[in-house]
Amino acid sequence: MTEELFRTDAYLNACDATVTAAGPEGIRLDRTVFYPMGGGQPGDTGRLRLEDGTVVDIVDTRKAPDGDGIIHVPAEGAALPAPGAAVTAEIDWDRRHRLMRMHTCLHLLSSLVAGGVTGGSVGDGKGRLDFDLPEKTVDKDSLTAALNDLVARDASVGMRWISDDEMTAQPDLVRTMSVKPPMGTGRVRLIDVDGIDLQPCGGTHVARTGEIGPVAVTKIEKKGKHNRRINLAFASD
């Protein structure tokens, strides 16, 4: 398995690692700062620096199909490092930080809308959530104002773990209607936006809501009989 350093420190943008495998699917490391695609958040991009100066560009990061670790997908035609090679893994920090800001903002959005989440996507500078809302009960201006109020509150964003049994006993923590939190390992990761939101999530987030910056609701769309899609974007980037 790959040691997932981003789980405990989302601000760690580089680490030393050892190649454990490399092949057509990509490169596996013993430890990494690269977040793999999941939970609506894209996989990280970046590079692996070898001791001889060679740089391998990483264009995507995925969970291994066999469930054993993380796959760092190299650019097409890149030379693969040999197993056992020492590397420095570096993410594209500016991109990751924008994803962290938007992912955290979507937590704020879910706290403001009284409806189950039916889908979502974290993008670079933009994002969206789909809600089970048969009637239009929200509007762009009021949501934008409410979101920016929560951002300006500069609330702390923390992480903690609860057991599978505790998760089962608190079903109201789960906002997503079609995707349930991963269980079976004995514990579930919670993201706690102080006084605002608490829910299971495996993604990366900023430390305080003030770090998100100004945001705007750009569009509210009807997507089917019981779905409203709320689109967000950073207002100042």
Secondary structure, DSSP 8 states (H G I E B T S, - for coil): --EEGGGT-TT--EEEEEEEEEETTEEEESEE----SBTTB----EEEEETTS-EEEEEEEEE-TTSSSEEEEE-TT-----TT-EEEEEE-HHHHHHHHHHHHHHHHHHHHS-S-EEEEEE-SSEEEEEEE-SS----HHHHHHHHHHHHHTT-BEEEEEEEHHHHHH-GGG--BSS-----SSSEEEEEEETTTEEEE--S---SBGGGG--EEEEEEEE-STTEEEEEEEES--
